[in-house]
Amino acid sequence: MESADVVIVGGGISGCALAYQLAKRKVDVVLLERETLGSQSTGKCAGGVRQQFSTEDNVRVMRLSVKLLESFEQETGHPADFRQIGYLFVFTQPQQVEDFRHNMEMWHRVGLTEARWVDAAEAAKMVPVLNVDDVLGCTFCPTDGIASPNDVTVGYAAAARRLGARLKEGVEVTGIDIASGRVQGVRTSGGDIATRLVINCAGPWAASIGRMVGLEIPVLPYRRHIAVTGSFPAVPRSTPMTVDFHTSLYFHPEGDGVLMGMSDRTEPPAYVTDVNWDFLEKVFEQAARRAPALASAGVKTAWAGLYESTPDHQAILGPIAEVEGFWCATGFSGHGFMQAPAASLLLTQLLLDKKSEIDISSFAFERFARGSLVTERNII
C-alpha cells in the first residue's frame, strides 16, 4: 500500500501551495485532486490580492502573502504575473467612511503604512471612468493588486513536484480511515494510502471531506459571477482594482479589456456554476452607474465559480482537536487565492515547528464551538 507523511485533499491554490511548503521542508506529501489542478474555485477567481481587511490577523496574513508573491518567481522559478496596481475602495455612505477610518488606524499600526485616504477628485484622476458624484471618500493601497491564479497554482505545483511531492489528478477521496480517534489512512478511487495526517483543502467541498471523519465543517458554497469585456482602452492596465463597497461591484483591467464582478447577496448557497445572464445584466447596470463608460462595453466571456464561505467569513486553519491528524486549510470566504501563499507557510510552520511567525489561533476550528466569532467585514 502507498503511504505518505501527509495527504492533502484538494488541488486548488491552497493545496498546491501547501504541498510546496511541506515538500520544501522534506515532508513526504501526496496531493489528491479529483479533477485537474486549479480547475475549480482557484481557476474561476478574479485574481485579486489585497491587504485592506477589517481584522488584524487577516491584514498580517495578507502582508505576508504580498511579500511571498513579490518573490514568487525567484523562489519557484515561475512567474506569478503579480501586478501591484493597487486596490481602490470607494465609499458612498457615512458609516463606511467611519468604519474604514478605524481600519486605517489599525492598518498603519500593524505596518500597512502605505494605505491612505483618497478623496473623490483624486479617485477620478486615478480611474477616469469613475462616476464620483456620490463618493464620500476612498481608501487606496498601492501594494495591493492582481496576480494570475493559473500561474501561481502551476508554479507551486511544479516546484512541489521538483521537491518530490506526488500531485495526483483525477483521483477522488472516497473515505478517511479513523482508529482510536486518529487518522490512519485515506481511501481513494485510485487505491488506499496510509497516512497519519490529512489536510482538508477541498474548498467549497470541505464539508463533505469533514463528514468522512464525523465533523461538521461550516463551509457553504456560494456562486460568484465574473464577466470580461472586449478591448476597452478607457481602462488602461495601470488602473487599480476598483471596488464600489456598497454594491460589491468591482472591476480591474484584464488583458486589453476589463474584468468585473459583483456578489448576488440574495442567492442561497448551492453547487451551481452555470452563468445567470439575468444577474449579469444587473452587474452591468451597476457598472454603468459607477463607471458610465462601461455601459458600452460588450461581454467577451463570462463564468461563475464558488466562494467557500464560513459564518464569520474567516478561514479555518490548523488541527481539529476532535480527530487527531485531521487539519483544515479551507473556508477562505472568497480570499483563498490571495491568502494561500501565507496560510500554507504558516500551517507548515505550525505543523513542523509547533508555532508560526504569525499567530493564526483566531482561525482555529474550535472558535465555532466557543462562539467566539469575529466577522471579517471587508468582504466583496
TORKOL-4160 file (C-alpha; in steps of 0.2 Angstrom, whole numbers, padded with zeros to 4 digits, m for minus):
380
<pt num="1" X="0000" Y="0000" Z="0000"/>
<pt num="2" X="0006" Y="0018" Z="m0004"/>
<pt num="3" X="0010" Y="0029" Z="0011"/>
<pt num="4" X="0014" Y="0047" Z="0014"/>
<pt num="5" X="0018" Y="0058" Z="0029"/>
<pt num="6" X="0004" Y="0070" Z="0024"/>
<pt num="7" X="m0011" Y="0068" Z="0012"/>
<pt num="8" X="m0018" Y="0084" Z="0005"/>
<pt num="9" X="m0036" Y="0084" Z="m0001"/>
<pt num="10" X="m0039" Y="0096" Z="m0015"/>
<pt num="11" X="m0028" Y="0103" Z="m0029"/>
<pt num="12" X="m0033" Y="0121" Z="m0029"/>
<pt num="13" X="m0021" Y="0135" Z="m0024"/>
<pt num="14" X="m0022" Y="0131" Z="m0006"/>
<pt num="15" X="m0017" Y="0113" Z="m0008"/>
<pt num="16" X="m0003" Y="0116" Z="m0021"/>
<pt num="17" X="0005" Y="0130" Z="m0010"/>
<pt num="18" X="0004" Y="0118" Z="0005"/>
<pt num="19" X="0012" Y="0104" Z="m0005"/>
<pt num="20" X="0026" Y="0115" Z="m0010"/>
<pt num="21" X="0029" Y="0122" Z="0008"/>
<pt num="22" X="0029" Y="0104" Z="0016"/>
<pt num="23" X="0040" Y="0097" Z="0002"/>
<pt num="24" X="0052" Y="0111" Z="0004"/>
<pt num="25" X="0054" Y="0105" Z="0022"/>
<pt num="26" X="0057" Y="0087" Z="0017"/>
<pt num="27" X="0039" Y="0081" Z="0021"/>
<pt num="28" X="0033" Y="0066" Z="0011"/>
<pt num="29" X="0017" Y="0073" Z="0003"/>
<pt num="30" X="0003" Y="0066" Z="m0008"/>
<pt num="31" X="m0010" Y="0078" Z="m0015"/>
<pt num="32" X="m0026" Y="0072" Z="m0022"/>
<pt num="33" X="m0037" Y="0081" Z="m0034"/>
<pt num="34" X="m0052" Y="0073" Z="m0042"/>
<pt num="35" X="m0052" Y="0084" Z="m0057"/>
<pt num="36" X="m0037" Y="0095" Z="m0063"/>
<pt num="37" X="m0026" Y="0106" Z="m0053"/>
<pt num="38" X="m0034" Y="0123" Z="m0050"/>
<pt num="39" X="m0049" Y="0119" Z="m0061"/>
<pt num="40" X="m0062" Y="0124" Z="m0048"/>
<pt num="41" X="m0063" Y="0140" Z="m0037"/>
<pt num="42" X="m0045" Y="0144" Z="m0040"/>
<pt num="43" X="m0046" Y="0144" Z="m0059"/>
<pt num="44" X="m0063" Y="0154" Z="m0058"/>
<pt num="45" X="m0057" Y="0168" Z="m0046"/>
<pt num="46" X="m0054" Y="0186" Z="m0051"/>
<pt num="47" X="m0035" Y="0186" Z="m0045"/>
<pt num="48" X="m0036" Y="0200" Z="m0033"/>
<pt num="49" X="m0023" Y="0202" Z="m0019"/>
<pt num="50" X="m0027" Y="0215" Z="m0006"/>
<pt num="51" X="m0022" Y="0219" Z="0012"/>
<pt num="52" X="m0036" Y="0230" Z="0016"/>
<pt num="53" X="m0046" Y="0219" Z="0028"/>
<pt num="54" X="m0055" Y="0223" Z="0044"/>
<pt num="55" X="m0047" Y="0211" Z="0056"/>
<pt num="56" X="m0029" Y="0212" Z="0061"/>
<pt num="57" X="m0025" Y="0194" Z="0058"/>
<pt num="58" X="m0031" Y="0195" Z="0040"/>
<pt num="59" X="m0020" Y="0210" Z="0037"/>
<pt num="60" X="m0005" Y="0202" Z="0044"/>
<pt num="61" X="m0008" Y="0186" Z="0034"/>
<pt num="62" X="m0010" Y="0196" Z="0018"/>
<pt num="63" X="0005" Y="0207" Z="0021"/>
<pt num="64" X="0015" Y="0190" Z="0022"/>
<pt num="65" X="0006" Y="0184" Z="0006"/>
<pt num="66" X="0011" Y="0200" Z="m0004"/>
<pt num="67" X="0029" Y="0198" Z="0002"/>
<pt num="68" X="0029" Y="0180" Z="m0004"/>
<pt num="69" X="0021" Y="0184" Z="m0021"/>
<pt num="70" X="0033" Y="0198" Z="m0024"/>
<pt num="71" X="0047" Y="0185" Z="m0023"/>
<pt num="72" X="0037" Y="0171" Z="m0031"/>
<pt num="73" X="0047" Y="0169" Z="m0047"/>
<pt num="74" X="0063" Y="0170" Z="m0038"/>
<pt num="75" X="0058" Y="0156" Z="m0026"/>
<pt num="76" X="0048" Y="0144" Z="m0038"/>
<pt num="77" X="0056" Y="0148" Z="m0055"/>
<pt num="78" X="0038" Y="0153" Z="m0062"/>
<pt num="79" X="0031" Y="0170" Z="m0064"/>
<pt num="80" X="0015" Y="0175" Z="m0054"/>
<pt num="81" X="0011" Y="0189" Z="m0065"/>
<pt num="82" X="0008" Y="0199" Z="m0049"/>
<pt num="83" X="0005" Y="0217" Z="m0054"/>
<pt num="84" X="0004" Y="0229" Z="m0040"/>
<pt num="85" X="m0009" Y="0241" Z="m0047"/>
<pt num="86" X="m0017" Y="0244" Z="m0030"/>
<pt num="87" X="m0035" Y="0242" Z="m0024"/>
<pt num="88" X="m0046" Y="0257" Z="m0023"/>
<pt num="89" X="m0061" Y="0255" Z="m0011"/>
<pt num="90" X="m0075" Y="0268" Z="m0015"/>
<pt num="91" X="m0087" Y="0273" Z="m0001"/>
<pt num="92" X="m0104" Y="0281" Z="m0003"/>
<pt num="93" X="m0111" Y="0280" Z="0014"/>
<pt num="94" X="m0105" Y="0289" Z="0030"/>
<pt num="95" X="m0105" Y="0273" Z="0040"/>
<pt num="96" X="m0092" Y="0265" Z="0028"/>
<pt num="97" X="m0081" Y="0281" Z="0030"/>
<pt num="98" X="m0082" Y="0279" Z="0049"/>
<pt num="99" X="m0078" Y="0260" Z="0048"/>
<pt num="100" X="m0063" Y="0262" Z="0037"/>
<pt num="101" X="m0056" Y="0277" Z="0047"/>
<pt num="102" X="m0055" Y="0264" Z="0061"/>
<pt num="103" X="m0047" Y="0251" Z="0048"/>
<pt num="104" X="m0035" Y="0264" Z="0043"/>
<pt num="105" X="m0028" Y="0267" Z="0060"/>
<pt num="106" X="m0027" Y="0248" Z="0063"/>
<pt num="107" X="m0018" Y="0246" Z="0046"/>
<pt num="108" X="m0005" Y="0259" Z="0050"/>
<pt num="109" X="m0002" Y="0251" Z="0067"/>
<pt num="110" X="0001" Y="0234" Z="0060"/>
<pt num="111" X="0013" Y="0241" Z="0047"/>
<pt num="112" X="0002" Y="0244" Z="0032"/>
<pt num="113" X="0008" Y="0262" Z="0031"/>
<pt num="114" X="0007" Y="0264" Z="0013"/>
<pt num="115" X="m0013" Y="0263" Z="0013"/>
<pt num="116" X="m0020" Y="0280" Z="0013"/>
<pt num="117" X="m0036" Y="0290" Z="0011"/>
<pt num="118" X="m0041" Y="0297" Z="m0007"/>
<pt num="119" X="m0054" Y="0310" Z="m0010"/>
<pt num="120" X="m0067" Y="0310" Z="m0024"/>
<pt num="121" X="m0056" Y="0321" Z="m0035"/>
<pt num="122" X="m0041" Y="0311" Z="m0034"/>
<pt num="123" X="m0051" Y="0295" Z="m0037"/>
<pt num="124" X="m0057" Y="0302" Z="m0053"/>
<pt num="125" X="m0039" Y="0305" Z="m0058"/>
<pt num="126" X="m0034" Y="0288" Z="m0054"/>
<pt num="127" X="m0049" Y="0280" Z="m0063"/>
<pt num="128" X="m0055" Y="0292" Z="m0076"/>
<pt num="129" X="m0071" Y="0281" Z="m0080"/>
<pt num="130" X="m0077" Y="0283" Z="m0062"/>
<pt num="131" X="m0093" Y="0292" Z="m0058"/>
<pt num="132" X="m0088" Y="0301" Z="m0041"/>
<pt num="133" X="m0104" Y="0312" Z="m0039"/>
<pt num="134" X="m0109" Y="0302" Z="m0023"/>
<pt num="135" X="m0092" Y="0297" Z="m0017"/>
<pt num="136" X="m0088" Y="0302" Z="0001"/>
<pt num="137" X="m0070" Y="0295" Z="0001"/>
<pt num="138" X="m0059" Y="0281" Z="m0004"/>
<pt num="139" X="m0045" Y="0270" Z="0003"/>
<pt num="140" X="m0030" Y="0266" Z="m0008"/>
<pt num="141" X="m0016" Y="0254" Z="m0005"/>
<pt num="142" X="m0003" Y="0254" Z="m0019"/>
<pt num="143" X="0005" Y="0237" Z="m0014"/>
<pt num="144" X="m0012" Y="0228" Z="m0017"/>
<pt num="145" X="m0015" Y="0222" Z="m0035"/>
<pt num="146" X="m0019" Y="0206" Z="m0045"/>
<pt num="147" X="m0010" Y="0190" Z="m0050"/>
<pt num="148" X="m0013" Y="0176" Z="m0061"/>
<pt num="149" X="m0022" Y="0161" Z="m0052"/>
<pt num="150" X="m0016" Y="0149" Z="m0065"/>
<pt num="151" X="0002" Y="0155" Z="m0065"/>
<pt num="152" X="0003" Y="0154" Z="m0046"/>
<pt num="153" X="m0005" Y="0137" Z="m0045"/>
<pt num="154" X="0005" Y="0130" Z="m0059"/>
<pt num="155" X="0021" Y="0137" Z="m0051"/>
<pt num="156" X="0018" Y="0130" Z="m0034"/>
<pt num="157" X="0013" Y="0113" Z="m0041"/>
<pt num="158" X="0029" Y="0112" Z="m0052"/>
<pt num="159" X="0040" Y="0117" Z="m0038"/>
<pt num="160" X="0032" Y="0104" Z="m0026"/>
<pt num="161" X="0034" Y="0091" Z="m0039"/>
<pt num="162" X="0053" Y="0095" Z="m0041"/>
<pt num="163" X="0054" Y="0093" Z="m0022"/>
<pt num="164" X="0047" Y="0076" Z="m0023"/>
<pt num="165" X="0028" Y="0079" Z="m0019"/>
<pt num="166" X="0016" Y="0067" Z="m0028"/>
<pt num="167" X="0002" Y="0078" Z="m0035"/>
<pt num="168" X="m0012" Y="0066" Z="m0042"/>
<pt num="169" X="m0026" Y="0072" Z="m0054"/>
<pt num="170" X="m0042" Y="0063" Z="m0057"/>
<pt num="171" X="m0041" Y="0054" Z="m0040"/>
<pt num="172" X="m0056" Y="0056" Z="m0029"/>
<pt num="173" X="m0055" Y="0054" Z="m0010"/>
<pt num="174" X="m0069" Y="0041" Z="m0005"/>
<pt num="175" X="m0066" Y="0039" Z="0013"/>
<pt num="176" X="m0054" Y="0043" Z="0028"/>
<pt num="177" X="m0050" Y="0029" Z="0040"/>
<pt num="178" X="m0050" Y="0033" Z="0058"/>
<pt num="179" X="m0045" Y="0021" Z="0073"/>
<pt num="180" X="m0044" Y="0026" Z="0091"/>
<pt num="181" X="m0049" Y="0044" Z="0087"/>
<pt num="182" X="m0034" Y="0047" Z="0074"/>
<pt num="183" X="m0032" Y="0047" Z="0056"/>
<pt num="184" X="m0025" Y="0030" Z="0049"/>
<pt num="185" X="m0027" Y="0032" Z="0030"/>
<pt num="186" X="m0036" Y="0038" Z="0015"/>
<pt num="187" X="m0047" Y="0028" Z="0003"/>
<pt num="188" X="m0047" Y="0034" Z="m0015"/>
<pt num="189" X="m0053" Y="0030" Z="m0032"/>
<pt num="190" X="m0035" Y="0026" Z="m0036"/>
<pt num="191" X="m0031" Y="0015" Z="m0021"/>
<pt num="192" X="m0028" Y="0017" Z="m0002"/>
<pt num="193" X="m0015" Y="0027" Z="0005"/>
<pt num="194" X="m0008" Y="0025" Z="0023"/>
<pt num="195" X="m0005" Y="0042" Z="0032"/>
<pt num="196" X="m0007" Y="0049" Z="0050"/>
<pt num="197" X="m0011" Y="0067" Z="0043"/>
<pt num="198" X="m0024" Y="0073" Z="0031"/>
<pt num="199" X="m0026" Y="0091" Z="0027"/>
<pt num="200" X="m0043" Y="0097" Z="0020"/>
<pt num="201" X="m0040" Y="0109" Z="0006"/>
<pt num="202" X="m0056" Y="0105" Z="m0003"/>
<pt num="203" X="m0063" Y="0122" Z="m0004"/>
<pt num="204" X="m0082" Y="0123" Z="m0007"/>
<pt num="205" X="m0082" Y="0104" Z="m0004"/>
<pt num="206" X="m0073" Y="0105" Z="0013"/>
<pt num="207" X="m0089" Y="0100" Z="0022"/>
<pt num="208" X="m0091" Y="0083" Z="0013"/>
<pt num="209" X="m0072" Y="0079" Z="0017"/>
<pt num="210" X="m0076" Y="0084" Z="0036"/>
<pt num="211" X="m0091" Y="0072" Z="0036"/>
<pt num="212" X="m0079" Y="0057" Z="0032"/>
<pt num="213" X="m0072" Y="0059" Z="0049"/>
<pt num="214" X="m0088" Y="0064" Z="0058"/>
<pt num="215" X="m0086" Y="0083" Z="0058"/>
<pt num="216" X="m0097" Y="0097" Z="0053"/>
<pt num="217" X="m0086" Y="0109" Z="0044"/>
<pt num="218" X="m0096" Y="0125" Z="0042"/>
<pt num="219" X="m0092" Y="0129" Z="0024"/>
<pt num="220" X="m0105" Y="0133" Z="0011"/>
<pt num="221" X="m0103" Y="0136" Z="m0007"/>
<pt num="222" X="m0110" Y="0152" Z="m0015"/>
<pt num="223" X="m0110" Y="0156" Z="m0033"/>
<pt num="224" X="m0100" Y="0172" Z="m0039"/>
<pt num="225" X="m0100" Y="0178" Z="m0057"/>
<pt num="226" X="m0086" Y="0186" Z="m0067"/>
<pt num="227" X="m0088" Y="0194" Z="m0084"/>
<pt num="228" X="m0073" Y="0201" Z="m0096"/>
<pt num="229" X="m0076" Y="0214" Z="m0109"/>
<pt num="230" X="m0068" Y="0215" Z="m0126"/>
<pt num="231" X="m0055" Y="0228" Z="m0129"/>
<pt num="232" X="m0058" Y="0244" Z="m0118"/>
<pt num="233" X="m0044" Y="0257" Z="m0119"/>
<pt num="234" X="m0053" Y="0268" Z="m0107"/>
<pt num="235" X="m0047" Y="0257" Z="m0093"/>
<pt num="236" X="m0028" Y="0255" Z="m0096"/>
<pt num="237" X="m0018" Y="0242" Z="m0087"/>
<pt num="238" X="m0012" Y="0253" Z="m0074"/>
<pt num="239" X="m0030" Y="0256" Z="m0067"/>
<pt num="240" X="m0032" Y="0250" Z="m0049"/>
<pt num="241" X="m0044" Y="0236" Z="m0044"/>
<pt num="242" X="m0059" Y="0247" Z="m0040"/>
<pt num="243" X="m0072" Y="0241" Z="m0028"/>
<pt num="244" X="m0089" Y="0250" Z="m0025"/>
<pt num="245" X="m0091" Y="0244" Z="m0007"/>
<pt num="246" X="m0109" Y="0247" Z="m0006"/>
<pt num="247" X="m0114" Y="0236" Z="m0021"/>
<pt num="248" X="m0099" Y="0225" Z="m0020"/>
<pt num="249" X="m0096" Y="0229" Z="m0039"/>
<pt num="250" X="m0078" Y="0228" Z="m0043"/>
<pt num="251" X="m0068" Y="0229" Z="m0059"/>
<pt num="252" X="m0050" Y="0229" Z="m0065"/>
<pt num="253" X="m0040" Y="0228" Z="m0081"/>
<pt num="254" X="m0039" Y="0211" Z="m0089"/>
<pt num="255" X="m0028" Y="0210" Z="m0105"/>
<pt num="256" X="m0034" Y="0224" Z="m0116"/>
<pt num="257" X="m0052" Y="0223" Z="m0108"/>
<pt num="258" X="m0060" Y="0224" Z="m0091"/>
<pt num="259" X="m0064" Y="0211" Z="m0079"/>
<pt num="260" X="m0079" Y="0214" Z="m0067"/>
<pt num="261" X="m0090" Y="0205" Z="m0054"/>
<pt num="262" X="m0102" Y="0208" Z="m0040"/>
<pt num="263" X="m0110" Y="0197" Z="m0026"/>
<pt num="264" X="m0128" Y="0192" Z="m0028"/>
<pt num="265" X="m0132" Y="0193" Z="m0009"/>
<pt num="266" X="m0149" Y="0186" Z="m0011"/>
<pt num="267" X="m0144" Y="0169" Z="m0019"/>
<pt num="268" X="m0144" Y="0154" Z="m0007"/>
<pt num="269" X="m0129" Y="0143" Z="m0006"/>
<pt num="270" X="m0128" Y="0129" Z="m0019"/>
<pt num="271" X="m0116" Y="0120" Z="m0030"/>
<pt num="272" X="m0121" Y="0130" Z="m0046"/>
<pt num="273" X="m0108" Y="0136" Z="m0058"/>
<pt num="274" X="m0118" Y="0140" Z="m0074"/>
<pt num="275" X="m0120" Y="0158" Z="m0079"/>
<pt num="276" X="m0136" Y="0168" Z="m0074"/>
<pt num="277" X="m0137" Y="0180" Z="m0088"/>
<pt num="278" X="m0151" Y="0190" Z="m0079"/>
<pt num="279" X="m0139" Y="0193" Z="m0064"/>
<pt num="280" X="m0125" Y="0198" Z="m0076"/>
<pt num="281" X="m0137" Y="0212" Z="m0083"/>
<pt num="282" X="m0138" Y="0218" Z="m0065"/>
<pt num="283" X="m0119" Y="0218" Z="m0064"/>
<pt num="284" X="m0118" Y="0229" Z="m0080"/>
<pt num="285" X="m0132" Y="0241" Z="m0074"/>
<pt num="286" X="m0122" Y="0244" Z="m0058"/>
<pt num="287" X="m0106" Y="0245" Z="m0068"/>
<pt num="288" X="m0114" Y="0258" Z="m0079"/>
<pt num="289" X="m0119" Y="0269" Z="m0064"/>
<pt num="290" X="m0102" Y="0268" Z="m0056"/>
<pt num="291" X="m0092" Y="0269" Z="m0072"/>
<pt num="292" X="m0104" Y="0275" Z="m0086"/>
<pt num="293" X="m0091" Y="0272" Z="m0100"/>
<pt num="294" X="m0093" Y="0253" Z="m0096"/>
<pt num="295" X="m0111" Y="0254" Z="m0102"/>
<pt num="296" X="m0104" Y="0252" Z="m0120"/>
<pt num="297" X="m0093" Y="0238" Z="m0116"/>
<pt num="298" X="m0098" Y="0221" Z="m0123"/>
<pt num="299" X="m0096" Y="0204" Z="m0114"/>
<pt num="300" X="m0082" Y="0194" Z="m0122"/>
<pt num="301" X="m0083" Y="0180" Z="m0109"/>
<pt num="302" X="m0092" Y="0176" Z="m0093"/>
<pt num="303" X="m0091" Y="0162" Z="m0080"/>
<pt num="304" X="m0096" Y="0158" Z="m0062"/>
<pt num="305" X="m0086" Y="0150" Z="m0048"/>
<pt num="306" X="m0089" Y="0146" Z="m0030"/>
<pt num="307" X="m0085" Y="0155" Z="m0014"/>
<pt num="308" X="m0082" Y="0144" Z="0001"/>
<pt num="309" X="m0090" Y="0154" Z="0015"/>
<pt num="310" X="m0089" Y="0152" Z="0034"/>
<pt num="311" X="m0101" Y="0160" Z="0046"/>
<pt num="312" X="m0088" Y="0174" Z="0050"/>
<pt num="313" X="m0080" Y="0175" Z="0033"/>
<pt num="314" X="m0064" Y="0169" Z="0040"/>
<pt num="315" X="m0053" Y="0154" Z="0035"/>
<pt num="316" X="m0052" Y="0138" Z="0045"/>
<pt num="317" X="m0034" Y="0134" Z="0048"/>
<pt num="318" X="m0025" Y="0121" Z="0058"/>
<pt num="319" X="m0028" Y="0105" Z="0068"/>
<pt num="320" X="m0045" Y="0099" Z="0074"/>
<pt num="321" X="m0045" Y="0093" Z="0091"/>
<pt num="322" X="m0059" Y="0080" Z="0089"/>
<pt num="323" X="m0049" Y="0070" Z="0076"/>
<pt num="324" X="m0030" Y="0068" Z="0079"/>
<pt num="325" X="m0021" Y="0070" Z="0062"/>
<pt num="326" X="m0035" Y="0080" Z="0053"/>
<pt num="327" X="m0031" Y="0098" Z="0048"/>
<pt num="328" X="m0040" Y="0111" Z="0038"/>
<pt num="329" X="m0035" Y="0125" Z="0026"/>
<pt num="330" X="m0051" Y="0130" Z="0020"/>
<pt num="331" X="m0066" Y="0142" Z="0021"/>
<pt num="332" X="m0057" Y="0157" Z="0015"/>
<pt num="333" X="m0073" Y="0165" Z="0010"/>
<pt num="334" X="m0068" Y="0172" Z="m0007"/>
<pt num="335" X="m0050" Y="0176" Z="m0002"/>
<pt num="336" X="m0041" Y="0159" Z="m0004"/>
<pt num="337" X="m0031" Y="0164" Z="m0019"/>
<pt num="338" X="m0024" Y="0179" Z="m0010"/>
<pt num="339" X="m0021" Y="0171" Z="0007"/>
<pt num="340" X="m0015" Y="0154" Z="0001"/>
<pt num="341" X="0004" Y="0159" Z="0000"/>
<pt num="342" X="0004" Y="0165" Z="0018"/>
<pt num="343" X="m0008" Y="0152" Z="0025"/>
<pt num="344" X="0002" Y="0137" Z="0018"/>
<pt num="345" X="0019" Y="0144" Z="0025"/>
<pt num="346" X="0011" Y="0147" Z="0042"/>
<pt num="347" X="0002" Y="0130" Z="0043"/>
<pt num="348" X="0019" Y="0121" Z="0038"/>
<pt num="349" X="0027" Y="0131" Z="0052"/>
<pt num="350" X="0014" Y="0126" Z="0065"/>
<pt num="351" X="0015" Y="0108" Z="0060"/>
<pt num="352" X="0034" Y="0106" Z="0060"/>
<pt num="353" X="0040" Y="0120" Z="0072"/>
<pt num="354" X="0024" Y="0120" Z="0084"/>
<pt num="355" X="0022" Y="0139" Z="0081"/>
<pt num="356" X="0020" Y="0150" Z="0066"/>
<pt num="357" X="0028" Y="0168" Z="0063"/>
<pt num="358" X="0010" Y="0175" Z="0063"/>
<pt num="359" X="m0002" Y="0169" Z="0077"/>
<pt num="360" X="m0016" Y="0160" Z="0067"/>
<pt num="361" X="m0026" Y="0154" Z="0083"/>
<pt num="362" X="m0040" Y="0165" Z="0078"/>
<pt num="363" X="m0043" Y="0154" Z="0063"/>
<pt num="364" X="m0045" Y="0138" Z="0073"/>
<pt num="365" X="m0060" Y="0127" Z="0070"/>
<pt num="366" X="m0064" Y="0127" Z="0089"/>
<pt num="367" X="m0070" Y="0145" Z="0088"/>
<pt num="368" X="m0086" Y="0139" Z="0081"/>
<pt num="369" X="m0090" Y="0128" Z="0097"/>
<pt num="370" X="m0084" Y="0143" Z="0108"/>
<pt num="371" X="m0095" Y="0155" Z="0099"/>
<pt num="372" X="m0080" Y="0167" Z="0099"/>
<pt num="373" X="m0083" Y="0173" Z="0081"/>
<pt num="374" X="m0076" Y="0190" Z="0074"/>
<pt num="375" X="m0083" Y="0193" Z="0057"/>
<pt num="376" X="m0072" Y="0199" Z="0043"/>
<pt num="377" X="m0082" Y="0214" Z="0037"/>
<pt num="378" X="m0072" Y="0219" Z="0022"/>
<pt num="379" X="m0079" Y="0206" Z="0010"/>
<pt num="380" X="m0085" Y="0208" Z="m0008"/>
